[in-house]
Amino acid sequence: MSAVPVGYEAFSNMRRKGVTLLSILLATSMVMGIFVYVDSYSVYEWDNQMGQVGPIAMSVQGPGIAAMVDEVKAIDGVTVAESIRGVHTELLDVNVSGNNGYEYERGIWGLIQAPNQSYIEAFPDAFTYLEGRPSESDSEIAIHEAAMEQMDWQLGGAVNFTYWIGSNWERERAGKILEIVGIYSHYTDAYSSEYYYFDFYNSPLALVNDSNIFGTNIERRVDLDVDRSQLSPFDARASLTFTQNIAEEIKRFDNWYPEHRRYSDYNVNNRIGSRISYFMSWVLMQRISQIGRTTGVFLLLILVLFLTIRHNVNERKFEMNMLVSRGASEGDLNKIIFREIVILSALGTGLGLGVGAIFSRIASMATGFFQFSPILFFTEPLLITVDSIIIAVLIGFTLPVATYILYRMVYKMRDVVTESKGKLAKLSRGLRMIRWDALLLSLSILLMMLVYTSDIGVQYNPFFGMILAITPLTIFISLGSLTIKLVRKGADFLSRHMHKLAGDISANIGVRRIGRGASSAGPAILVLVLAISLSWTNSVIGASLPVTKENHARFAFGGDLSFHLDTSYQTSWDNFTANVSIHPQVTAVSQLSVANLYLSAGASDEVQVVAMNPDSYLNVGYDYLGAPLENSTLKPMLDTLSSSSTGAIITEDIAEDYEVSVGDTLRGFTITGEDVEQVFVFTIIGITAALSDATLTDTGTAQDDPWWWRPTEVGATTIWVNRDYMMSQYDLVNNSQNILCTRVIDGANTTTVMHDILNMSSSPPIRPDGFASVSLEVSTYLSQTAFQIDRSVDTMLTVATTAIILGGFVIYAFEGIRNRRREIALLRAMGADRRDVLKVQAAEMLVLMFIGLILLIGYSPLLIANTLMTYSTTTFIFPVSIYAVIPYLQLGIIFIFFTAMVSIFIIAVAALSTRVKLSEALNAAWAETGIIWGEQ
C-alpha cells in the first residue's frame, strides 16, 4: 500500500484550493473595483446629462400632430404632452423697413414661438424670465437673453418682427413693430453651449402671442415628457430602450410605417435618448481608458495566476501519480484540474464582486494620488451596473481558464522541444543560441531611445505612440526571462560568495533553494519589482502633471497672470497698470506688444515679434523649462538686449531655417497687399529653443482633443526685441496685441488676485475674456473628470498591488513547503538551533531582495520615463511635453512599505516553518517522487 504524506489529505488540498481561490479573487476584485468606481463616478455624469435634457424629453413634428396630443399622452411611459406653434423668421432693428433693402438689414434669424396657457402649465420650467414679463398682446414680444446681448437690444425697446404674406410663389415679406417686454432663458441653453454658439433653431429666439403666428412657414410641434423614474444609470441600456420604444410608438402614427416604408412622417427628436446614448459612450470610454492604463497591473495578475496554476499542478503530483498508477490518462488528469479551476473561478468570481465593490471605495475616498478624505467613503455614490457585473464575471471565469491553457501550452511545448528533434525543437534551440530575451531587451530599449530622441512630429505620430505603449511590456518580459535565468543559473555562484556574510549552512541551503528548477523565486521577484515600479510610476505622474500644467501656463501666458489690453480703451491702460502694480501680492508687471512680421518680402514665414522692456520683463516671465527668467539661461541675453536697441533673441527654428547665428543681421517686414511697407533690421544677440509670445489665454486640454485637431507649436517662430526701438519705428499700440504680464508672490492664488484687480476697476480696459490665470488653469485641469478618475484609480491600484504582492509570495512560501520542512527538520536533527534555521530563511530573503533591487533600478526608470512620454496635459505642442517631478519621500515610503511587508511575511513563514517534527516531515518522502507529473 502506498504511503501518504502525513497531513496531506487534511491540509494540502485546502492550501492548494485556498491559494488558487485567492488569486482568482484578486483578479475579479481588481476588475470589479475599477468598474464599480467608474460606475459610481458616472452618477455625476448621469445627473449632468439629465440636467441638460430639461423639462422636455422629446419633441414630435409631423402632419396633424397638433391634433394628436391625446394620442401621444396615451402612450405608456408618457407623463405629459402639449402642442406649441412657431414660425422661423427674422427680427430686425426698428429703423430698417421690412421689405426695403433687406439683404443689408441688421437682424437675427430664428424660431419664434407662441406658448399657450396649457403649454406653460405643462412645462412651467421651459422658459425662465430674467427680466420683465411674458407678452400679453400681439404688440409685445419677449426675447432670449443671448439675442438681446448679441443685438445690443434693451428691455422696453422695439424690434421689427418680419413675416411673409401671400402665396408661396407670390409672397412678400412685411414687418411689424413689437415692444420688448421680457428677457428669458430657455432650457436648451446648456445643450446649445456645448457647440459654443446659441442654437436658435432649438432654443427659441423669441416668444409672442399666438395671433402673431401666421403665414406659410408655421411649425407645429408636440413636446412631451416621460416617466423618468423608469430611467436609471444602473441599466442605461434598458433606459435607452424605454425612450426608444416611446419614440417608436409615435412613429407608428404613420400608417405606412414600418410595414411599407422604413421612415415615418412623424419625426421624433428624442433628446433624452440622445443624452442617455452619450452617457453610455462616456462610461464605455472611461472603462476602456482605465483598463488600458492598468495593463501593468493586469500583467501582475496574470503572472500571479500563472504561478497559482503552476503551484496547483505541482501540489497535486502525489494524487496524480496515484491516479496514473491506476491507469488514468493525461487527459483525465487535465480534466480534474480544469474542473477544479472552473469551480474555484465561480466561487472566486462571486466573492470578488463583493470585495471589488468594497475595494472601489478606496478610489472614492481619494482626492488625489494617496490623498484621502475618509468622509467620502460614506457620502460618495455607490453604483454597481449590470454591465460591470457581466464583465467582471466574464473576466473572473476567462482569465484563470486562459492562464491554465497557456500554462499547459508552455510546458507541453517545453516537453516536446526537450524530447523531439523536429523543426520546433531546432527553432527553440536556435532561439536559445541567440538569447532571444537579451535581443528583445536590446531592440526594445533601442527603439524607445530612437523615439525619445526624435523630433516632436515623430513623438506625436500614432504609430510611434503605439510603440511607446508596447515597449515597457516587451522590456519587462525580456528582463523577467533574464532574471529567472539569472536566479537559476546564479544561485550556486551567489552561494559560494555568501559564505562569509550568511554562513556556510545558510549559503548552501537558503541561497541554493531559490535556484531550483521548480522555484518560484524568479517570478516572485518579478511580481515585487513590477508592483513597486507601477506604484512609483503612479506617484511620479501624480506629482508631475500639476507642475507640467503650471509650467506650460506660465510659459504660454508670459507670467503668472496676464491681461490682454483692449485698444479701444488705451487711455485707461496706465491707470489699470497702476492698479495691478499696487496689489499687495503682485511683485512685478511688464507690458508686451506682439506684432506679426515677415522674414521675407514674399509675404511668407510670418513670425511673432515680442517687443518688451527687458529689465522689467526679466522679473515677470518664465522660460520654456519653467524657470523664472532671472534664474534662467535667458538672463544674459536679456541683459544684452536691454543695452542693445536693435538686438533680437530668436528661436532655434528661425536660426535653422535662415541659417543665421549670433552676430548676424535679421530683417523683418510689414506687408500691405503685395507691397513691403516697412523694414526692420535686427542684430541677433541670442538663440534659444523656444520663447513665449504670451498670446494664449488657455493651454488646451488633452482630454478634449478632437480627432481633427492639428496641434499648434507653442514657443516657435518667435523673436524678442527691445520695446523702445520698436515703438520708435512702429505703432505698437494700434497694430499689435498688447498684454500686461504679471508676477505674483510665491504661493499666491492668481485667480484671487485677478478678481481683486478686476473688481478695482468698474470697466477694466481688457478684451472680452482677455485674461489668463495660472492658478485657474491648473485648478481647472485638476478638477477635470478624467484627471480625478485617473488619480483615484491609481491610488486604488497601488493599494491593490499590496494584495497582489502577498499573493505572489504566498505561492512562493507554500511552494514545496514539505521539502522546506524536511530541510528544517534535518537541520534541527543535526544540532542546529532556531536561530540557525532563521538565518537560512534570512539568507534566502536577502538574495531575493538583492536581485529585486538590481532589477528595480534597471526597469523602474524606463517604465516611469516611457509612461511620462505617453501623457499630455494639452492640445498644444510645448517645447517640453512633461516636466518630471520625483517625489523622493513618497517613493521611499512605497519602497519601504512593500519590502517591509514582504520581509515580515517571509520571516513569519520562516518562523512557523521551524515548528516541525522530524518523523512527520520525513514520512513517506519516497512517495513524492514524480512519475510523469514532476515539478514544473
GUDOVO-410677 format. One line per field, with one value per residue (C-alpha): x, y, z; residue number from 1. Coordinates in steps of 0.02 Angstrom, whole numbers. Example, Ala and Ser with C-alpha at 12.3 -4.5 7.8 and 13.67 -1.06 7.14 Angstrom:
2
east	[615|684]
north	[-225|-53]
up	[390|357]
seq	[1|2]
***
This chain:
936
east	[0|66|115|29|123|62|-63|-79|-266|-304|-201|-133|-300|-359|-197|-195|-375|-356|-207|-297|-455|-355|-278|-445|-522|-385|-416|-605|-593|-472|-586|-741|-659|-612|-782|-882|-783|-811|-996|-1009|-924|-1036|-1184|-1120|-1113|-1288|-1354|-1262|-1337|-1512|-1494|-1457|-1617|-1727|-1914|-1950|-1889|-1948|-2019|-2127|-2164|-2274|-2438|-2582|-2476|-2556|-2722|-2644|-2593|-2714|-2643|-2468|-2523|-2599|-2431|-2365|-2223|-2277|-2321|-2366|-2382|-2436|-2429|-2344|-2341|-2199|-2127|-1949|-1921|-1808|-1805|-1734|-1684|-1833|-1751|-1750|-1901|-1970|-1959|-1835|-1654|-1671|-1510|-1415|-1526|-1456|-1555|-1557|-1645|-1726|-1880|-2020|-2140|-2310|-2337|-2519|-2577|-2592|-2412|-2349|-2442|-2373|-2193|-2177|-1986|-1967|-1947|-1867|-1893|-1738|-1815|-1987|-2136|-2215|-2300|-2485|-2540|-2499|-2394|-2270|-2125|-2006|-1831|-1696|-1555|-1422|-1509|-1527|-1340|-1292|-1400|-1374|-1561|-1637|-1791|-1928|-1857|-1935|-1895|-1959|-2046|-2045|-2168|-2219|-2386|-2462|-2446|-2286|-2249|-2303|-2265|-2188|-2103|-2178|-2134|-2222|-2153|-2160|-2111|-1985|-2070|-1969|-1799|-1793|-1681|-1728|-1696|-1594|-1460|-1347|-1364|-1325|-1174|-1085|-1063|-1003|-1146|-1330|-1432|-1591|-1665|-1682|-1679|-1821|-1764|-1921|-2095|-2252|-2440|-2522|-2605|-2433|-2401|-2470|-2412|-2335|-2185|-2277|-2202|-2321|-2242|-2290|-2172|-2182|-2101|-2081|-2086|-1909|-1924|-1901|-1730|-1577|-1389|-1396|-1456|-1431|-1465|-1639|-1669|-1622|-1736|-1879|-1864|-1838|-1997|-2096|-2019|-2062|-2243|-2255|-2179|-2314|-2444|-2393|-2495|-2364|-2227|-2140|-2227|-2222|-2076|-1931|-1960|-2105|-2187|-2178|-2005|-1960|-1818|-1776|-1670|-1669|-1621|-1476|-1414|-1425|-1328|-1195|-1188|-1165|-1024|-942|-946|-879|-734|-693|-691|-581|-465|-443|-417|-288|-199|-192|-113|36|-73|-160|11|43|-120|-81|91|17|-117|18|112|-51|-90|88|75|-93|-23|135|39|-66|80|55|-128|-89|46|-77|-208|-80|-28|-211|-224|-280|-231|-156|-321|-412|-289|-310|-498|-484|-377|-483|-643|-569|-511|-685|-769|-645|-668|-855|-830|-691|-792|-942|-836|-739|-895|-924|-741|-719|-868|-792|-621|-688|-722|-534|-541|-698|-607|-456|-447|-276|-140|-136|-234|-391|-549|-625|-797|-811|-820|-997|-1052|-994|-1123|-1108|-1172|-1149|-1216|-1271|-1130|-997|-1063|-1066|-890|-818|-898|-829|-654|-664|-702|-599|-434|-396|-451|-350|-199|-215|-223|-70|20|-14|41|205|254|190|299|446|424|408|562|661|617|595|716|591|582|505|646|775|691|688|871|909|818|916|1077|1038|972|802|771|932|898|719|780|911|791|656|773|848|676|621|777|752|576|634|771|667|578|405|319|380|331|154|139|7|116|263|143|87|269|295|145|209|395|377|290|424|561|482|458|639|702|593|663|841|805|734|887|999|915|925|1100|1174|1115|1273|1382|1294|1301|1489|1515|1396|1480|1562|1407|1275|1373|1404|1237|1133|1225|1221|1038|946|1030|1033|848|800|892|788|711|536|568|450|585|612|427|404|543|458|294|380|480|333|220|345|381|196|168|319|257|86|170|281|136|28|166|218|53|7|184|180|16|84|246|152|31|170|261|104|37|204|190|82|-61|-91|-217|-247|-275|-411|-351|-518|-481|-297|-320|-358|-205|-94|-222|-257|-70|-53|-197|-114|55|-10|-93|-4|27|95|285|314|223|280|188|222|172|161|169|169|316|379|558|547|474|361|234|285|368|268|342|286|392|375|426|470|565|699|734|553|506|658|563|398|419|473|574|515|594|484|623|599|691|806|868|870|994|899|955|1122|1031|901|1038|1119|951|924|1077|1053|913|916|957|849|835|767|710|810|688|712|900|897|776|875|1047|1092|1191|1232|1300|1209|1080|897|767|581|446|270|174|14|-57|96|199|329|276|414|581|659|841|891|1056|1046|1113|1047|968|863|748|584|517|347|237|109|-38|-129|-265|-276|-161|-289|-339|-283|-445|-544|-430|-542|-482|-470|-365|-196|-89|-4|178|199|360|416|442|459|579|607|658|682|518|594|666|503|399|509|483|308|136|134|-23|-138|-51|-9|-78|-38|-26|7|102|113|217|143|223|259|106|-18|-178|-176|-362|-398|-276|-358|-532|-466|-390|-543|-656|-547|-599|-780|-734|-559|-481|-461|-535|-684|-614|-444|-361|-261|-227|-103|-195|-361|-283|-207|-362|-472|-359|-352|-540|-574|-664|-531|-392|-488|-535|-356|-281|-414|-392|-202|-223|-339|-222|-71|-161|-213|-34|-8|-128|-50|124|62|-23|139|241|107|130|318|308|188|285|362|326|353|527|563|507|611|764|725|693|861|949|870|916|1098|1102|1052|954|809|923|1023|863|804|972|941|774|853|989|856|760|919|961|783|787|959|909|746|836|950|803|706|848|858|674|584|666|623|441|425|506|404|240|277|307|132|48|-6|-95|-129|-185|-38|141|256|447|442|293|301|406|459|443|516|431|576|490|336|440|542|386|316|479|498|316|321|490|449|284|370|509|387|289|441|506|336|333|511|469|315|413|533|393|408|435|566|455|313|422|510|361|341|463|487|303|328|445|358|310|254|195|358|376|365]
north	[0|171|282|451|600|644|786|776|748|868|1017|1001|1011|1154|1251|1222|1273|1421|1490|1465|1546|1694|1729|1718|1830|1959|1962|1980|2109|2215|2221|2246|2382|2482|2463|2498|2656|2715|2671|2763|2917|2907|2956|3135|3121|3048|3194|3312|3234|3226|3407|3455|3373|3498|3478|3418|3243|3231|3338|3275|3350|3280|3301|3345|3318|3465|3371|3210|3268|3147|3000|3048|3060|2886|2805|2703|2800|2975|3085|3250|3315|3482|3565|3729|3835|3934|4012|4031|4213|4363|4503|4667|4834|4952|5081|4961|4939|4764|4746|4878|4828|4679|4599|4727|4731|4705|4566|4391|4236|4102|4015|4124|4025|4058|3950|3947|3931|3740|3727|3842|3740|3576|3640|3783|3773|3783|3972|4067|4256|4351|4524|4587|4475|4368|4455|4486|4562|4549|4708|4635|4513|4427|4391|4266|4339|4285|4377|4531|4531|4492|4629|4752|4773|4840|4798|4922|4944|4883|4762|4735|4565|4506|4389|4331|4370|4299|4129|4028|4088|4268|4308|4464|4500|4629|4695|4730|4832|4743|4807|4706|4668|4519|4435|4247|4095|3926|3750|3706|3836|3708|3593|3734|3793|3630|3697|3868|3962|3989|3873|3971|3827|3727|3872|3991|4164|4250|4222|4308|4290|4156|4287|4334|4157|4154|4134|3988|3949|3888|3747|3639|3530|3422|3423|3284|3216|3035|2941|2973|2853|2718|2789|2742|2733|2558|2493|2632|2513|2474|2660|2698|2559|2633|2802|2721|2620|2780|2860|2704|2711|2891|2848|2715|2855|2845|2700|2664|2638|2517|2385|2483|2603|2621|2801|2888|3054|3088|3146|3120|3219|3101|3222|3118|2963|3058|3107|2927|2869|2998|2939|2759|2809|2909|2762|2644|2760|2779|2591|2565|2705|2633|2456|2522|2620|2469|2343|2333|2280|2151|2086|2065|1971|1856|1822|1779|1671|1581|1545|1489|1365|1301|1281|1196|1067|1034|1015|878|773|640|624|622|489|378|402|365|206|153|185|366|456|628|692|629|719|882|869|851|1008|1103|1060|1119|1284|1314|1282|1393|1527|1526|1543|1672|1774|1779|1835|1955|2051|2099|2128|2235|2343|2374|2397|2534|2643|2669|2762|2854|2921|2978|3164|3145|3016|2945|3093|3040|3113|2972|3052|3018|2832|2862|3013|2966|2874|2686|2611|2434|2417|2263|2286|2288|2128|2041|2097|2053|1880|1850|1903|1806|1647|1679|1738|1584|1462|1552|1555|1367|1336|1448|1352|1184|1251|1319|1160|1047|1141|1129|942|921|1026|930|759|796|827|910|1085|1158|1088|1157|1327|1328|1281|1418|1545|1488|1511|1691|1731|1797|1886|1986|2026|2080|2188|2274|2306|2373|2494|2549|2580|2677|2787|2822|2886|2987|3074|3107|3269|3315|3258|3080|3077|3133|3001|2871|2727|2777|2813|2632|2578|2677|2590|2416|2431|2425|2257|2185|2255|2176|2009|2004|2065|1938|1797|1854|1870|1694|1627|1729|1661|1482|1488|1607|1528|1422|1573|1677|1535|1519|1705|1724|1604|1745|1851|1719|1569|1400|1321|1474|1499|1316|1287|1454|1531|1371|1345|1490|1410|1251|1218|1223|1376|1523|1640|1723|1757|1815|1941|1999|2025|2131|2234|2267|2313|2439|2507|2533|2618|2729|2773|2823|2929|3019|3050|3118|3240|3286|3329|3480|3551|3523|3616|3757|3775|3766|3900|4016|3999|4020|4169|4258|4262|4209|4320|4415|4540|4567|4754|4825|4956|5046|5092|5134|5294|5186|5074|5174|5180|4994|4955|5059|4964|4800|4857|4911|4746|4678|4507|4573|4586|4648|4694|4717|4759|4658|4709|4566|4610|4499|4525|4431|4374|4377|4503|4372|4378|4206|4146|4252|4267|4338|4487|4521|4698|4713|4810|4679|4749|4739|4578|4491|4490|4434|4297|4115|4013|3854|3747|3829|3933|4119|4223|4298|4121|4053|4045|4189|4315|4360|4380|4495|4597|4619|4660|4796|4890|4847|4942|4837|4672|4518|4350|4218|4038|3894|3854|4029|4013|3845|3900|4057|3988|4131|4136|4257|4419|4404|4528|4482|4585|4591|4664|4730|4699|4778|4682|4638|4789|4800|4940|4944|4858|4821|4772|4670|4604|4428|4427|4257|4095|3981|3833|3925|4094|4143|4261|4273|4272|4118|4131|3943|3795|3673|3508|3340|3254|3372|3347|3312|3195|3335|3449|3499|3544|3714|3726|3848|3949|3929|4065|4199|4346|4454|4634|4796|4888|5062|5029|4956|5099|5224|5133|5060|5097|4956|5017|5004|4873|4737|4635|4722|4611|4659|4515|4499|4405|4369|4315|4130|4032|4168|4117|4212|4185|4279|4415|4428|4450|4580|4680|4668|4722|4875|4945|4966|4936|4863|4901|4721|4620|4504|4356|4436|4370|4216|4148|4009|3956|3950|3847|3722|3708|3684|3544|3459|3466|3380|3215|3118|3180|3141|2967|2928|2981|2891|2730|2745|2757|2607|2502|2549|2482|2330|2288|2253|2107|2052|2050|1950|1830|1803|1773|1662|1548|1556|1518|1372|1301|1136|1175|993|999|1156|1074|919|1031|1117|951|883|1041|1027|842|887|1010|1175|1290|1403|1549|1446|1396|1576|1626|1504|1588|1762|1719|1667|1829|1934|1863|1890|2071|2099|2032|2127|2289|2269|2235|2380|2502|2446|2435|2566|2720|2652|2622|2794|2884|2791|2819|3004|3014|2946|3080|3251|3391|3499|3501|3615|3561|3635|3627|3513|3396|3350|3403|3253|3280|3144|3139|3052|3042|2959|2840|2794|2761|2649|2552|2531|2481|2346|2274|2278|2191|2052|2037|2020|1892|1786|1796|1743|1595|1550|1558|1448|1326|1288|1207|1035|857|751|597|694|795|642|524|436|551|420|434|611|562|610|479|589|742|806|986|1110]
up	[0|-46|95|102|173|346|338|150|140|283|230|53|-36|73|49|-139|-163|-46|-143|-310|-243|-177|-348|-438|-305|-334|-522|-507|-367|-469|-621|-516|-413|-569|-650|-492|-461|-640|-623|-457|-527|-680|-570|-582|-771|-773|-672|-788|-944|-871|-817|-997|-1056|-965|-937|-1115|-1153|-1334|-1472|-1615|-1784|-1921|-2015|-1899|-1744|-1652|-1654|-1590|-1415|-1332|-1431|-1377|-1194|-1206|-1245|-1099|-1017|-1072|-923|-1007|-1185|-1259|-1430|-1473|-1630|-1701|-1857|-1922|-1964|-1930|-1802|-1868|-1795|-1790|-1901|-2050|-2163|-2175|-2364|-2424|-2445|-2332|-2398|-2295|-2142|-1968|-1886|-1817|-1883|-1777|-1713|-1642|-1532|-1454|-1299|-1242|-1062|-1071|-1131|-993|-861|-931|-940|-814|-818|-1007|-1003|-860|-861|-807|-829|-874|-911|-1049|-1195|-1163|-1328|-1513|-1500|-1372|-1380|-1258|-1323|-1274|-1169|-1294|-1435|-1327|-1292|-1471|-1546|-1403|-1379|-1217|-1116|-1164|-1339|-1500|-1641|-1817|-1821|-2003|-2086|-2259|-2340|-2499|-2581|-2589|-2767|-2748|-2568|-2495|-2331|-2214|-2043|-1880|-1735|-1567|-1396|-1295|-1129|-1066|-1069|-1039|-1045|-1117|-1052|-1207|-1168|-1084|-1236|-1357|-1259|-1300|-1476|-1418|-1501|-1465|-1573|-1603|-1701|-1539|-1417|-1468|-1519|-1455|-1384|-1448|-1437|-1543|-1653|-1722|-1786|-1963|-2141|-2237|-2127|-1972|-1867|-1765|-1633|-1484|-1335|-1208|-1052|-999|-835|-778|-632|-765|-808|-708|-734|-658|-825|-951|-1095|-1029|-1000|-1180|-1241|-1139|-1227|-1397|-1376|-1344|-1499|-1599|-1542|-1602|-1770|-1792|-1805|-1987|-2058|-2190|-2061|-2044|-2149|-2313|-2288|-2168|-2120|-2034|-2072|-1885|-1837|-1654|-1577|-1434|-1335|-1177|-1275|-1353|-1181|-1122|-1276|-1239|-1059|-1114|-1231|-1093|-973|-1106|-1146|-962|-939|-1092|-1036|-862|-924|-1047|-910|-795|-913|-797|-652|-760|-810|-624|-604|-750|-677|-507|-589|-688|-527|-447|-586|-579|-391|-408|-530|-429|-266|-346|-403|-268|-312|-497|-477|-386|-523|-658|-569|-578|-765|-779|-940|-954|-1024|-870|-758|-855|-838|-649|-635|-760|-667|-502|-581|-654|-486|-395|-530|-498|-311|-328|-451|-335|-189|-299|-346|-165|-123|-279|-233|-61|-140|-254|-102|-87|-252|-197|-44|-145|-184|-267|-276|-99|-33|57|131|238|242|54|93|154|52|-124|-230|-249|-411|-474|-650|-744|-870|-734|-657|-826|-874|-704|-710|-885|-836|-673|-771|-927|-852|-743|-878|-1011|-895|-867|-1054|-1078|-940|-1022|-1192|-1121|-1031|-1168|-1291|-1173|-1158|-1346|-1377|-1247|-1317|-1502|-1643|-1759|-1830|-1673|-1567|-1688|-1687|-1498|-1488|-1613|-1508|-1357|-1452|-1500|-1325|-1380|-1215|-1224|-1407|-1368|-1224|-1332|-1476|-1361|-1273|-1439|-1513|-1359|-1364|-1550|-1516|-1366|-1464|-1619|-1658|-1595|-1755|-1731|-1547|-1590|-1729|-1679|-1740|-1631|-1489|-1500|-1494|-1334|-1258|-1302|-1264|-1072|-1089|-1203|-1090|-937|-1023|-1078|-910|-824|-929|-896|-710|-696|-788|-675|-520|-577|-651|-524|-364|-349|-385|-253|-130|-149|-118|30|150|247|252|287|349|269|309|262|99|48|89|86|-66|-169|-135|-250|-394|-401|-571|-497|-388|-399|-333|-503|-537|-357|-382|-543|-450|-318|-445|-561|-414|-346|-520|-557|-389|-417|-590|-523|-390|-516|-634|-494|-446|-624|-708|-598|-613|-801|-817|-711|-812|-976|-917|-857|-1021|-1128|-1028|-1012|-822|-675|-732|-894|-959|-1145|-1163|-1275|-1397|-1388|-1206|-1220|-1121|-969|-986|-869|-729|-747|-744|-586|-504|-547|-481|-311|-271|-116|-195|-360|-367|-545|-705|-884|-1045|-1202|-1378|-1502|-1687|-1841|-1958|-2109|-2131|-2321|-2441|-2518|-2376|-2310|-2150|-2029|-1854|-1688|-1634|-1448|-1400|-1216|-1086|-1044|-871|-813|-900|-826|-659|-734|-864|-866|-990|-1076|-939|-808|-727|-688|-816|-685|-646|-823|-967|-1048|-916|-1001|-1166|-1089|-1005|-1175|-1256|-1126|-1189|-1374|-1457|-1617|-1532|-1553|-1468|-1588|-1578|-1648|-1787|-1861|-1848|-1938|-2074|-2116|-2072|-1956|-1795|-1656|-1727|-1893|-1957|-1974|-2069|-2036|-2148|-2134|-2294|-2359|-2504|-2607|-2558|-2422|-2307|-2177|-2146|-1976|-1953|-1800|-1737|-1667|-1489|-1434|-1495|-1385|-1407|-1376|-1323|-1255|-1354|-1211|-1333|-1266|-1135|-1107|-1132|-1201|-1125|-1192|-1142|-1255|-1405|-1557|-1693|-1821|-1712|-1782|-1632|-1628|-1579|-1435|-1420|-1602|-1735|-1602|-1584|-1429|-1466|-1373|-1347|-1357|-1529|-1596|-1528|-1616|-1781|-1769|-1694|-1567|-1479|-1629|-1735|-1610|-1467|-1302|-1150|-970|-889|-701|-573|-401|-238|-212|-160|-208|-296|-460|-484|-322|-372|-543|-468|-346|-488|-599|-456|-426|-595|-649|-832|-849|-1019|-1072|-1214|-1177|-1081|-1108|-952|-909|-735|-700|-542|-635|-775|-653|-544|-698|-758|-589|-570|-735|-727|-821|-707|-548|-606|-659|-493|-392|-490|-473|-285|-279|-387|-283|-131|-233|-276|-92|-105|-269|-194|-46|-166|-261|-104|-28|-178|-159|26|4|-143|-89|92|141|64|162|322|289|270|434|521|462|519|691|699|662|808|727|841|796|758|632|544|535|461|318|282|301|176|52|79|67|-103|-165|-109|-185|-355|-347|-307|-458|-572|-495|-528|-708|-752|-649|-731|-903|-855|-775|-921|-1050|-958|-941|-1128|-1161|-1053|-1114|-1024|-1176|-1357|-1399|-1429|-1298|-1304|-1152|-1159|-975|-826|-722|-535|-423|-252|-165|4|-68|-173|-19|83|-55|-67|120|140|6|54|239|206|107|236|380|282|241|419|485|365|415|600|578|471|614|713|637|695|611|597|515|397|327|323|154|64|-69|-119|-181|-322|-484|-612|-754|-656|-587|-529|-671]
seq	[1|2|3|4|5|6|7|8|9|10|11|12|13|14|15|16|17|18|19|20|21|22|23|24|25|26|27|28|29|30|31|32|33|34|35|36|37|38|39|40|41|42|43|44|45|46|47|48|49|50|51|52|53|54|55|56|57|58|59|60|61|62|63|64|65|66|67|68|69|70|71|72|73|74|75|76|77|78|79|80|81|82|83|84|85|86|87|88|89|90|91|92|93|94|95|96|97|98|99|100|101|102|103|104|105|106|107|108|109|110|111|112|113|114|115|116|117|118|119|120|121|122|123|124|125|126|127|128|129|130|131|132|133|134|135|136|137|138|139|140|141|142|143|144|145|146|147|148|149|150|151|152|153|154|155|156|157|158|159|160|161|162|163|164|165|166|167|168|169|170|171|172|173|174|175|176|177|178|179|180|181|182|183|184|185|186|187|188|189|190|191|192|193|194|195|196|197|198|199|200|201|202|203|204|205|206|207|208|209|210|211|212|213|214|215|216|217|218|219|220|221|222|223|224|225|226|227|228|229|230|231|232|233|234|235|236|237|238|239|240|241|242|243|244|245|246|247|248|249|250|251|252|253|254|255|256|257|258|259|260|261|262|263|264|265|266|267|268|269|270|271|272|273|274|275|276|277|278|279|280|281|282|283|284|285|286|287|288|289|290|291|292|293|294|295|296|297|298|299|300|301|302|303|304|305|306|307|308|309|310|311|312|313|314|315|316|317|318|319|320|321|322|323|324|325|326|327|328|329|330|331|332|333|334|335|336|337|338|339|340|341|342|343|344|345|346|347|348|349|350|351|352|353|354|355|356|357|358|359|360|361|362|363|364|365|366|367|368|369|370|371|372|373|374|375|376|377|378|379|380|381|382|383|384|385|386|387|388|389|390|391|392|393|394|395|396|397|398|399|400|401|402|403|404|405|406|407|408|409|410|411|412|413|414|415|416|417|418|419|420|421|422|423|424|425|426|427|428|429|430|431|432|433|434|435|436|437|438|439|440|441|442|443|444|445|446|447|448|449|450|451|452|453|454|455|456|457|458|459|460|461|462|463|464|465|466|467|468|469|470|471|472|473|474|475|476|477|478|479|480|481|482|483|484|485|486|487|488|489|490|491|492|493|494|495|496|497|498|499|500|501|502|503|504|505|506|507|508|509|510|511|512|513|514|515|516|517|518|519|520|521|522|523|524|525|526|527|528|529|530|531|532|533|534|535|536|537|538|539|540|541|542|543|544|545|546|547|548|549|550|551|552|553|554|555|556|557|558|559|560|561|562|563|564|565|566|567|568|569|570|571|572|573|574|575|576|577|578|579|580|581|582|583|584|585|586|587|588|589|590|591|592|593|594|595|596|597|598|599|600|601|602|603|604|605|606|607|608|609|610|611|612|613|614|615|616|617|618|619|620|621|622|623|624|625|626|627|628|629|630|631|632|633|634|635|636|637|638|639|640|641|642|643|644|645|646|647|648|649|650|651|652|653|654|655|656|657|658|659|660|661|662|663|664|665|666|667|668|669|670|671|672|673|674|675|676|677|678|679|680|681|682|683|684|685|686|687|688|689|690|691|692|693|694|695|696|697|698|699|700|701|702|703|704|705|706|707|708|709|710|711|712|713|714|715|716|717|718|719|720|721|722|723|724|725|726|727|728|729|730|731|732|733|734|735|736|737|738|739|740|741|742|743|744|745|746|747|748|749|750|751|752|753|754|755|756|757|758|759|760|761|762|763|764|765|766|767|768|769|770|771|772|773|774|775|776|777|778|779|780|781|782|783|784|785|786|787|788|789|790|791|792|793|794|795|796|797|798|799|800|801|802|803|804|805|806|807|808|809|810|811|812|813|814|815|816|817|818|819|820|821|822|823|824|825|826|827|828|829|830|831|832|833|834|835|836|837|838|839|840|841|842|843|844|845|846|847|848|849|850|851|852|853|854|855|856|857|858|859|860|861|862|863|864|865|866|867|868|869|870|871|872|873|874|875|876|877|878|879|880|881|882|883|884|885|886|887|888|889|890|891|892|893|894|895|896|897|898|899|900|901|902|903|904|905|906|907|908|909|910|911|912|913|914|915|916|917|918|919|920|921|922|923|924|925|926|927|928|929|930|931|932|933|934|935|936]
***
